[in-house]
Amino acid sequence: MSTTTPNPAPAGEIDSSRYFWAPGLEARAADFAFGLGAGDYLEFGVYDGSSFIQAYHAQRYAHQKALKQYGFLMSDQVRANQERIWQTRRFFAFDSFEGLPDVKGPDQNGPFKRGDYSCSLDTVRTNLATAHVDLDRVSFIKGWYQDTLTPSTREAHRMQSAAIVHIDCDLYESAKVALNFITPLLQDGTVIIFDDWFQFRGHPQKGEQRAFREWLVTVPGWIATEYHKEGTWRNSFIINRRLDEA
Ligand SMILES: C[S@@+](CC[C@H](N)C(=O)[O-])C[C@H]1O[C@@H](n2cnc3c(N)ncnc32)[C@H](O)[C@@H]1O
């Protein structure tokens, strides 16, 4: 296995539109998040980096496209602010890089087993670099979620807010820990993508669906609106701050 990373091409020469599917959720979330302002991208369940690469380039492209189409309407200050939003967005990759943990509780006897989707961190790093993802902006958080998804991780990385969250860790227990981790990072308009919403034959008491429903009741200050679905398994939501309605 190679541990070297290829020489990246000059950033300006890379055509990000080659790296993601234009009608897909990564692209829609990227366009939506362009209007949000600050916030990072957090992916829980990275495997070989395929969706991470898509997310990075979809967001880069959304930024470039918006400036190209509407930049002439923007004041220097607005334009500089949009540049800053993109330049300061960070990309967090959370994974064991050893595949799935033991499958417990409601998810037993389903399609997943321990060790599925195992891919080493070295390989993921190489895959991202080959696809011209700027590794200086990526933080790899390696380990089991019960160990890594802690307040000290948020503090160590000075995490403030999430623009887009991708939950692709398949299992109820993993998704629940991931959702608890992002609670302090929510902002009005955070997009959450669930890659495996309709796994387990679409059963709402298993997997990511169950984790999301249980988590939502623990965050009464926030409401969720279903956003786009994609393909066989995926779904997404926009999270908003609940208004005090007298
Ligand atoms: C389906 S794969 C992710 C696929 C990836 N997003 C893509 O589309 O290329 C699921 C990943 O979740 C990770 N995972 C699930 N539960 C985890 C846990 N509790 N701790 C760490 N990693 C976990 C596995 O290691 C695996 O890489």
Ligand as a Chemical Component Dictionary entry (heavy atoms), coordinates in Angstrom:
data_LIG
# 
_chem_comp.id                   LIG 
_chem_comp.type                 NON-POLYMER 
_chem_comp.pdbx_formal_charge   0 
_chem_comp.three_letter_code    LIG 
# 
loop_
_chem_comp_atom.comp_id 
_chem_comp_atom.atom_id 
_chem_comp_atom.alt_atom_id 
_chem_comp_atom.type_symbol 
_chem_comp_atom.charge 
_chem_comp_atom.model_Cartn_x 
_chem_comp_atom.model_Cartn_y 
_chem_comp_atom.model_Cartn_z 
_chem_comp_atom.pdbx_ordinal 
LIG C1  C1  C 0  -20.841 2.837 4.103  1  
LIG S1  S1  S 1  -19.275 3.263 4.731  2  
LIG C2  C2  C 0  -19.088 4.969 4.259  3  
LIG C3  C3  C 0  -19.068 5.198 2.761  4  
LIG C4  C4  C 0  -18.565 6.547 2.302  5  
LIG N1  N1  N 0  -19.288 7.676 2.885  6  
LIG C5  C5  C 0  -18.646 6.674 0.802  7  
LIG O1  O1  O 0  -19.762 6.856 0.273  8  
LIG O2  O2  O -1 -17.634 6.583 0.153  9  
LIG C6  C6  C 0  -19.561 3.346 6.466  10 
LIG C7  C7  C 0  -18.353 3.772 7.286  11 
LIG O3  O3  O 0  -18.751 4.061 8.624  12 
LIG C8  C8  C 0  -17.687 3.754 9.506  13 
LIG N2  N2  N 0  -18.253 3.558 10.855 14 
LIG C9  C9  C 0  -19.506 3.113 11.168 15 
LIG N3  N3  N 0  -19.684 3.085 12.494 16 
LIG C10 C10 C 0  -18.544 3.553 13.064 17 
LIG C11 C11 C 0  -18.117 3.775 14.418 18 
LIG N4  N4  N 0  -18.925 3.509 15.459 19 
LIG N5  N5  N 0  -16.886 4.284 14.630 20 
LIG C12 C12 C 0  -16.070 4.568 13.579 21 
LIG N6  N6  N 0  -16.407 4.370 12.280 22 
LIG C13 C13 C 0  -17.631 3.867 12.006 23 
LIG C14 C14 C 0  -17.067 2.492 8.901  24 
LIG O4  O4  O 0  -15.712 2.356 9.243  25 
LIG C15 C15 C 0  -17.265 2.727 7.382  26 
LIG O5  O5  O 0  -16.097 3.238 6.783  27 
# 
loop_
_chem_comp_bond.comp_id 
_chem_comp_bond.atom_id_1 
_chem_comp_bond.atom_id_2 
_chem_comp_bond.value_order 
_chem_comp_bond.pdbx_ordinal 
LIG C1  S1  SING 1  
LIG S1  C2  SING 2  
LIG S1  C6  SING 3  
LIG C2  C3  SING 4  
LIG C3  C4  SING 5  
LIG C4  N1  SING 6  
LIG C4  C5  SING 7  
LIG C5  O1  DOUB 8  
LIG C5  O2  SING 9  
LIG C6  C7  SING 10 
LIG C7  O3  SING 11 
LIG C7  C15 SING 12 
LIG O3  C8  SING 13 
LIG C8  N2  SING 14 
LIG C8  C14 SING 15 
LIG N2  C9  SING 16 
LIG N2  C13 SING 17 
LIG C9  N3  DOUB 18 
LIG N3  C10 SING 19 
LIG C10 C11 SING 20 
LIG C10 C13 DOUB 21 
LIG C11 N4  SING 22 
LIG C11 N5  DOUB 23 
LIG N5  C12 SING 24 
LIG C12 N6  DOUB 25 
LIG N6  C13 SING 26 
LIG C14 O4  SING 27 
LIG C14 C15 SING 28 
LIG C15 O5  SING 29 
# 
